[in-house]
C-alpha cells in the first residue's frame, strides 16, 4: 500500500497530460499524504481531461462526515466490484489518473523500515490508476472531491515483492504484497472511458526495468517536506 508520494505542480501536470491551463484547481505540487489534498485527472462533462484537487482518501456515498475513521487512500483492485466503499465509483466508471513524480514504499529487508523511492527510468511522472468520488454534505451543501489509489498483488514481482513488512505466519509467495498501478500514456483514454471489464485489462504490474528505485536519502526527504516537485 502506498502512503506517500510526490505530485508534480499544476503547470507540469498540464504539460505532461496536455490538458491546457483551463482548470480551477491551483496546485503547487509536493508531498501528498493520506487525508491530505492532492490532484487527480478525470474527464469533465464535455469529455475533456480536467485537473481536480481533492482528498487522498475516497469518501464513499454512505459516509456521515468527510473525516473518515478508516483508511480509503488505497483500494485493492481485486475488490473493486464488491467493496462497499469503491463498488459504485467503479461501476459508474469514475476512474482517474493520479500524477506522481515518485512514490515511497517501506522495505524491511534489514529488519527495520527503510523507505525506498520509486521513479520512472524515462524521467516522466507516473500516471497512477485511481477512482474518484464527489460527496455532498447534506447539512451545508459543501462539495467534497476525493480519490483512492488502486493497488495490485505483487507477490511475484521481482522488485515490488521486496517492499512492506513480511508476515512471518505466511509463506513468501502468499504475502499479498501490494503495488500501485501505472497507466501508460497510450492507455489513458481507454482507462477513463472504457467499460469496467475493458478497464480491468489495464490493471497490471509495471515491469521492473521501468523503475528507478533506491532507498530514500535525507536530501530527497527534505525536498518532500519543503514541497519540492522537480525530480533529481
C-alpha positions as a Python dict, from the first residue, in 0.01 Angstrom:
ca = {
    (1, 'X'): (0, 0, 0),
    (2, 'X'): (124, 347, -85),
    (3, 'X'): (103, 610, 188),
    (4, 'X'): (312, 893, 47),
    (5, 'X'): (408, 1029, -292),
    (6, 'X'): (530, 1347, -461),
    (7, 'X'): (299, 1520, -706),
    (8, 'X'): (405, 1743, -997),
    (9, 'X'): (300, 2107, -987),
    (10, 'X'): (-3, 2231, -1181),
    (11, 'X'): (197, 2354, -1480),
    (12, 'X'): (387, 2024, -1502),
    (13, 'X'): (64, 1825, -1495),
    (14, 'X'): (-83, 2044, -1769),
    (15, 'X'): (229, 1996, -1981),
    (16, 'X'): (264, 1618, -1947),
    (17, 'X'): (-105, 1536, -1987),
    (18, 'X'): (-182, 1809, -2243),
    (19, 'X'): (-482, 1948, -2059),
    (20, 'X'): (-408, 2319, -2104),
    (21, 'X'): (-439, 2590, -1840),
    (22, 'X'): (-814, 2564, -1803),
    (23, 'X'): (-862, 2421, -1457),
    (24, 'X'): (-998, 2593, -1148),
    (25, 'X'): (-788, 2399, -900),
    (26, 'X'): (-449, 2564, -839),
    (27, 'X'): (-189, 2313, -723),
    (28, 'X'): (171, 2391, -628),
    (29, 'X'): (292, 2031, -615),
    (30, 'X'): (488, 1849, -344),
    (31, 'X'): (435, 1566, -98),
    (32, 'X'): (90, 1410, -61),
    (33, 'X'): (-20, 1201, 235),
    (34, 'X'): (-344, 1019, 332),
    (35, 'X'): (-640, 1252, 405),
    (36, 'X'): (-444, 1549, 267),
    (37, 'X'): (-532, 1734, -58),
    (38, 'X'): (-388, 1601, -382),
    (39, 'X'): (-451, 1637, -757),
    (40, 'X'): (-611, 1387, -991),
    (41, 'X'): (-720, 1388, -1355),
    (42, 'X'): (-1063, 1287, -1479),
    (43, 'X'): (-1297, 1362, -1770),
    (44, 'X'): (-1529, 1661, -1734),
    (45, 'X'): (-1887, 1678, -1862),
    (46, 'X'): (-1760, 1755, -2214),
    (47, 'X'): (-1524, 1458, -2216),
    (48, 'X'): (-1212, 1673, -2176),
    (49, 'X'): (-937, 1598, -1928),
    (50, 'X'): (-953, 1820, -1619),
    (51, 'X'): (-737, 1863, -1310),
    (52, 'X'): (-919, 1833, -976),
    (53, 'X'): (-783, 1874, -624),
    (54, 'X'): (-944, 1656, -359),
    (55, 'X'): (-878, 1448, -51),
    (56, 'X'): (-650, 1147, -89),
    (57, 'X'): (-885, 902, 77),
    (58, 'X'): (-1211, 836, -106),
    (59, 'X'): (-1526, 949, 78),
    (60, 'X'): (-1796, 689, -1),
    (61, 'X'): (-2160, 781, -55),
    (62, 'X'): (-2265, 634, 280),
    (63, 'X'): (-2018, 838, 488),
    (64, 'X'): (-2177, 1060, 754),
    (65, 'X'): (-1881, 1301, 757),
    (66, 'X'): (-1586, 1371, 526),
    (67, 'X'): (-1349, 1298, 816),
    (68, 'X'): (-1324, 921, 789),
    (69, 'X'): (-1218, 697, 1076),
    (70, 'X'): (-1094, 427, 837),
    (71, 'X'): (-840, 426, 553),
    (72, 'X'): (-954, 458, 192),
    (73, 'X'): (-642, 605, 30),
    (74, 'X'): (-567, 264, -129),
    (75, 'X'): (-809, 19, -289),
    (76, 'X'): (-734, -343, -375),
    (77, 'X'): (-815, -388, -743),
    (78, 'X'): (-941, -740, -678),
    (79, 'X'): (-1216, -596, -453),
    (80, 'X'): (-1336, -300, -662),
    (81, 'X'): (-1658, -467, -773),
    (82, 'X'): (-1753, -584, -423),
    (83, 'X'): (-1608, -345, -164),
    (84, 'X'): (-1879, -110, -35),
    (85, 'X'): (-1656, 199, -44),
    (86, 'X'): (-1549, 150, -405),
    (87, 'X'): (-1804, -56, -598),
    (88, 'X'): (-2028, 233, -702),
    (89, 'X'): (-1748, 456, -838),
    (90, 'X'): (-1604, 152, -1017),
    (91, 'X'): (-1940, 59, -1168),
    (92, 'X'): (-2005, 419, -1279),
    (93, 'X'): (-1664, 446, -1444),
    (94, 'X'): (-1532, 715, -1207),
    (95, 'X'): (-1172, 630, -1286),
    (96, 'X'): (-890, 882, -1267),
    (97, 'X'): (-518, 934, -1319),
    (98, 'X'): (-305, 1033, -1018),
    (99, 'X'): (11, 1223, -1124),
    (100, 'X'): (324, 1144, -924),
    (101, 'X'): (693, 1222, -975),
    (102, 'X'): (769, 946, -728),
    (103, 'X'): (615, 730, -460),
    (104, 'X'): (763, 570, -149),
    (105, 'X'): (733, 220, -8),
    (106, 'X'): (877, 61, 310),
    (107, 'X'): (1149, -201, 279),
    (108, 'X'): (1214, -432, 577),
    (109, 'X'): (1499, -645, 440),
    (110, 'X'): (1738, -507, 704),
    (111, 'X'): (1494, -588, 984),
    (112, 'X'): (1382, -227, 1014),
    (113, 'X'): (1183, 8, 795),
    (114, 'X'): (1389, 176, 522),
    (115, 'X'): (1183, 393, 289),
    (116, 'X'): (1251, 342, -81),
    (117, 'X'): (1164, 596, -352),
    (118, 'X'): (1035, 484, -693),
    (119, 'X'): (1066, 696, -1007),
    (120, 'X'): (1041, 618, -1375),
    (121, 'X'): (1359, 544, -1570),
    (122, 'X'): (1236, 763, -1859),
    (123, 'X'): (1216, 1076, -1640),
    (124, 'X'): (842, 1121, -1685),
    (125, 'X'): (594, 1135, -1398),
    (126, 'X'): (385, 833, -1311),
    (127, 'X'): (17, 833, -1406),
    (128, 'X'): (-127, 603, -1139),
    (129, 'X'): (-466, 433, -1156),
    (130, 'X'): (-733, 566, -922),
    (131, 'X'): (-1103, 610, -853),
    (132, 'X'): (-1271, 939, -759),
    (133, 'X'): (-1594, 1034, -586),
    (134, 'X'): (-1789, 1351, -517),
    (135, 'X'): (-1955, 1367, -172),
    (136, 'X'): (-2202, 1639, -72),
    (137, 'X'): (-2255, 1741, 288),
    (138, 'X'): (-2631, 1730, 337),
    (139, 'X'): (-2625, 1986, 618),
    (140, 'X'): (-2418, 2252, 443),
    (141, 'X'): (-2431, 2160, 74),
    (142, 'X'): (-2050, 2166, 61),
    (143, 'X'): (-1898, 1950, -213),
    (144, 'X'): (-1601, 1729, -126),
    (145, 'X'): (-1391, 1573, -402),
    (146, 'X'): (-1183, 1268, -309),
    (147, 'X'): (-989, 982, -465),
    (148, 'X'): (-822, 650, -394),
    (149, 'X'): (-512, 485, -544),
    (150, 'X'): (-554, 133, -681),
    (151, 'X'): (-316, -150, -592),
    (152, 'X'): (-247, -498, -723),
    (153, 'X'): (-94, -811, -570),
    (154, 'X'): (283, -806, -630),
    (155, 'X'): (397, -1127, -462),
    (156, 'X'): (558, -1244, -789),
    (157, 'X'): (710, -910, -891),
    (158, 'X'): (1093, -911, -868),
    (159, 'X'): (1106, -560, -717),
    (160, 'X'): (775, -474, -554),
    (161, 'X'): (759, -808, -372),
    (162, 'X'): (1057, -684, -166),
    (163, 'X'): (856, -397, -19),
    (164, 'X'): (647, -389, 300),
    (165, 'X'): (694, -583, 620),
    (166, 'X'): (658, -959, 570),
    (167, 'X'): (413, -1159, 774),
    (168, 'X'): (610, -1448, 933),
    (169, 'X'): (291, -1653, 952),
    (170, 'X'): (254, -1659, 573),
    (171, 'X'): (470, -1823, 304),
    (172, 'X'): (686, -1591, 89),
    (173, 'X'): (466, -1637, -219),
    (174, 'X'): (140, -1556, -36),
    (175, 'X'): (219, -1232, 147),
    (176, 'X'): (-21, -1014, -56),
    (177, 'X'): (246, -751, -112),
    (178, 'X'): (86, -460, -297),
    (179, 'X'): (195, -232, -580),
    (180, 'X'): (47, 80, -733),
    (181, 'X'): (-64, 53, -1098),
    (182, 'X'): (75, 274, -1373),
    (183, 'X'): (-149, 375, -1663),
    (184, 'X'): (72, 449, -1963),
    (185, 'X'): (2, 749, -2188),
    (186, 'X'): (-136, 534, -2470),
    (187, 'X'): (-391, 380, -2233),
    (188, 'X'): (-518, 693, -2053),
    (189, 'X'): (-822, 743, -2277),
    (190, 'X'): (-919, 376, -2251),
    (191, 'X'): (-877, 381, -1873),
    (192, 'X'): (-1103, 683, -1838),
    (193, 'X'): (-1374, 588, -2088),
    (194, 'X'): (-1390, 208, -2123),
    (195, 'X'): (-1628, -35, -1957),
    (196, 'X'): (-1524, -187, -1624),
    (197, 'X'): (-1428, -510, -1799),
    (198, 'X'): (-1210, -330, -2054),
    (199, 'X'): (-1053, -112, -1786),
    (200, 'X'): (-972, -422, -1580),
    (201, 'X'): (-740, -537, -1858),
    (202, 'X'): (-517, -237, -1781),
    (203, 'X'): (-471, -337, -1417),
    (204, 'X'): (-128, -492, -1448),
    (205, 'X'): (210, -456, -1282),
    (206, 'X'): (480, -235, -1430),
    (207, 'X'): (792, -423, -1547),
    (208, 'X'): (1082, -391, -1303),
    (209, 'X'): (1308, -233, -1566),
    (210, 'X'): (1081, 74, -1578),
    (211, 'X'): (1155, 157, -1213),
    (212, 'X'): (1435, 370, -1081),
    (213, 'X'): (1428, 252, -719),
    (214, 'X'): (1659, 330, -430),
    (215, 'X'): (1649, 400, -55),
    (216, 'X'): (1522, 749, 14),
    (217, 'X'): (1809, 970, 141),
    (218, 'X'): (1785, 1267, 374),
    (219, 'X'): (1810, 1514, 85),
    (220, 'X'): (1511, 1380, -104),
    (221, 'X'): (1314, 1353, 220),
    (222, 'X'): (1386, 1717, 300),
    (223, 'X'): (1281, 1815, -50),
    (224, 'X'): (946, 1644, 0),
    (225, 'X'): (891, 1821, 330),
    (226, 'X'): (968, 2155, 166),
    (227, 'X'): (731, 2088, -121),
    (228, 'X'): (992, 2030, -392),
    (229, 'X'): (844, 1891, -714),
    (230, 'X'): (1127, 1855, -966),
    (231, 'X'): (1284, 1508, -975),
    (232, 'X'): (1662, 1492, -929),
}
